[in-house]
Amino acid sequence: AIVSILTVSGLALATTFAQDGPPPGEPGTHRRGPGPGGPGGPGGFGGPGGPMGLLGELGPGLRALELTDAQREQIRGIAVTHEAGFREIGERLRTAHESVNTLVTADTIDEAAIRARSGELAAVEADAAVMRARVHQEVFGILTAEQQAKARELRAQMQERTKQRMGNRKERRPGGQ
């Protein structure tokens, strides 16, 4: 499941967003579902190293940025350029998650092995984050100054909504924690 989420949300996410955003329920959209690291896959919402997959915080906001046809084409090109890298990192993430989960659910606890495998998983997640940062920088670089400002505004709004949701969750828990 993780590899399919990564593969689909990797290239399909970028090409779909480049075409003015994914339809609801498609890979890369905010959805709730199972998966290591939370909804959407290993790193959260949209896949590896999340929170929103290949394009990071730009993904959901690209529709609002009113991209030109040329910009959409450039984003498609960026997605194609990084497709193999995201597939490879997805496989590494899947393998690392499986390894940790196998140890966590074993009949006996091997704390040292769990810590070692968790460290390996963290290193792969860091590689995924660096890759996402590179893709983000490439995509951000093709935006106009106005689009970049709008993207920053959208990111701030998204962070505020996330903060509010987390606060609401705390209020619903017994003892407010």
N, C-alpha and C positions, 0 to 999 in steps of 0.2 A: 504494500500500500504506500509506503514512504517513497519508494522509487517512482511509482506512478504519479504521486502527487508532485514530487520534485520535477520529474520530466515534463509532465503536463503543465505545471505552473511555471516552470522555467521558461521554455521557449514559447509555449502558448500564451503565457501571461504577457510577455513582452509584445508579441505580435498582436494579441487581442487588444491590449491597451493602446498599441500604436494605431489600431483601427477604431479608437474612440471608446474603449472600455469594454469589459466583459459583460455578457448577460448575467442576470442574477443566477446564483447557484453554480456558475462555471468555476473551474479552478482559478484561484487568485482572488476571488471575491471573499469578503468577510463572511465566514460561515462557521457554524459550530460543528464540531465533529471530533472523533477520536484521533489520536496520533501522538507519537512521542513528541514532547515539547509543546503540546497543546494543539488547538484546532489548526488544521491545515498542514501539519507536518512537523518536522523536527524543530524548527525555531519559532513556530507560532503561526499566526494567521495564514500567510501565503506560502509557507514552505521553508526551505533550508535557511537557518540562521535568521528567519523572519524579522520583523513582524509581518511583512507583506510580500515575501518572495523576491523575485528577480529585481524589481525596480524599487524596492524599499518603499518609503513613504510617497514616492512619486506615483506609483502604480494607480491607486484609486483616484488620485487627483488629476491624472492626465486628461480625462474627459473635460474637466472644468477649465483646463488651460487653453482650450480652443486651438489645438495644433493645426498647423498647415499640412497640406498633403506631403510637402517635402520633409517636414519634421517627422511625420508618421513613417515615411519611407526610411528615414535615417534610423529611427528607433527599431524598425524591422531589421535593418542591417546590423545594428548593435546586438539584437537578440540572436541573430544567426551566427555572428562572430563568437558569441559566448556559449552557444548551445552545448558543445562538447564539454566544456569546462563545468557547466552546471550539471550535466549528466554524471560526470566523473565525481563531482563533490557529492552529488545525491547518493551515489552508490557507496561512497565512503561513509556518509552519514547513516545510511541504512545499516551498513555492517556494524558501525560503532554502536548504534542504538541497540541492535540485536544482541551484541556482545554484552553490553551493560545489563540489558533486561534478562538475559540468560543467567547472569550471576546473581541478580537481585531475586530471581524466582527459584534459585537452586535450593535443594533440600538443606544445605548447610551454608552458613554465612562465611564468606571469605572476604573480610573487610579490606585487606590489602589489595586483592584482585579487583574488587569493586572500585576502590580509589584509583588504581592504575588505569582501568578501562575508562573510568569517568574522566580522567585526565586526558586520555587519548581522544575521547569524544569531544571534550572542550577544545582541543587543538584543531580538530576537523571543523567544529563550529566556528572557530576563529578564522580558518581558511575560507569558509563560506561567507563570513561577514566581510572579509577583505574583498572577495570577489564581488559581492553585492555593492560594496562601496565603489569599486572601479566602474561597474555598470552604471551606478547612480551618477557618478561624476561624468561619464560619457553622455548620458541622457540629459543631465542638467546643463551640460555645456552647449547643447543645441537649442536650448530655450532662450527666448529674448529676455531682457532685463525685467520686463513686465510679467512674463510668465514665471520667471524665477521668484519674483516677489509674491505672486499669487500662490506658487507652490509652497513657499515658506509660511504664508498665511494659512493655507490648508493644513500644513503639518501642525502648526500651533493649535488650530481648532481640533484636530484629531487627538492631539495629546491632551487637550483639556477634556474632551469627551471621555477618553480613557481614564483620566484621573477621576472624573465624576462617577463613572461606572465602578471603579475600584472602591470609591467612597460608599456608593450604594450597597455594594456587596458586604462591606464591613458592617454597615448598619443592620443588615439582615441577619448577620451571624449572632448567635447567642453571646452576650457579653460585649458586642460591638467590635470584635477582633477579627 
